[in-house]
């Protein structure tokens, strides 16, 4: 792993909301969790969740997959 990429990932996880979000996805395993479930679990607004998910996706920590009308988020382990 490159040092710069690792630094960006650690910076993203430095936010308490993003860390809680990532922890929930790690606990979910490979099945992941729907965005709606994450919003309910964390108790945050949809726009706030979207912002934090976007940051985790940009740093490579999270992936998203659309299944019909549902967005499934997963921790990106590699």
C-alpha positions in Angstrom: 0.0 0.0 0.0 1.3 3.4 -0.8 2.0 5.8 2.0 -0.2 8.6 0.5 -3.2 6.3 0.1 -2.8 5.0 3.6 -2.7 8.5 5.0 -5.9 9.5 3.1 -7.7 6.4 4.5 -6.6 7.1 8.0 -7.6 10.7 7.7 -11.1 9.6 6.5 -11.4 7.3 9.5 -10.4 10.1 11.8 -14.0 11.4 11.7 -16.2 9.7 14.4 -19.2 9.4 12.0 -17.1 7.8 9.3 -15.4 5.5 11.7 -18.8 4.3 13.1 -20.0 3.8 9.5 -17.0 1.8 8.6 -17.2 -0.3 11.7 -20.8 -1.1 10.9 -19.8 -2.2 7.4 -16.9 -4.3 8.7 -19.3 -6.0 11.1 -21.8 -6.7 8.3 -19.2 -8.7 6.5 -19.3 -9.5 2.8 -23.1 -9.2 2.6 -22.8 -5.4 3.3 -25.7 -3.2 4.4 -28.3 -1.2 2.6 -28.0 2.6 2.8 -31.3 2.9 4.6 -30.2 0.5 7.3 -27.1 2.4 7.9 -29.0 5.7 8.1 -31.3 4.2 10.7 -28.5 2.6 12.7 -26.4 5.7 12.8 -29.3 8.1 13.2 -28.1 10.7 10.7 -29.7 12.6 7.9 -29.5 11.1 4.4 -27.5 13.9 3.0 -24.9 13.6 5.9 -24.7 9.8 5.3 -24.2 10.4 1.6 -21.4 12.8 2.3 -19.6 10.4 4.6 -20.1 7.4 2.3 -18.7 9.4 -0.6 -15.5 10.2 1.3 -15.0 6.5 2.3 -15.6 5.4 -1.3 -13.1 7.9 -2.7 -10.4 6.6 -0.4 -11.2 3.0 -1.3 -12.5 1.9 2.1 -16.0 1.2 0.9 -17.7 0.0 -2.3 -21.3 0.4 -3.3 -23.5 -1.9 -5.5 -27.0 -1.2 -6.8 -29.4 -4.1 -6.4 -32.7 -3.0 -8.0 -33.6 0.2 -6.1 -31.3 -0.5 -3.1 -27.7 0.6 -2.7 -25.6 -1.9 -0.8 -22.5 -0.7 0.9 -19.6 -3.0 1.8 -16.2 -2.5 3.5 -13.5 -3.0 0.9 -11.1 -5.3 2.8 -8.1 -5.4 0.4 
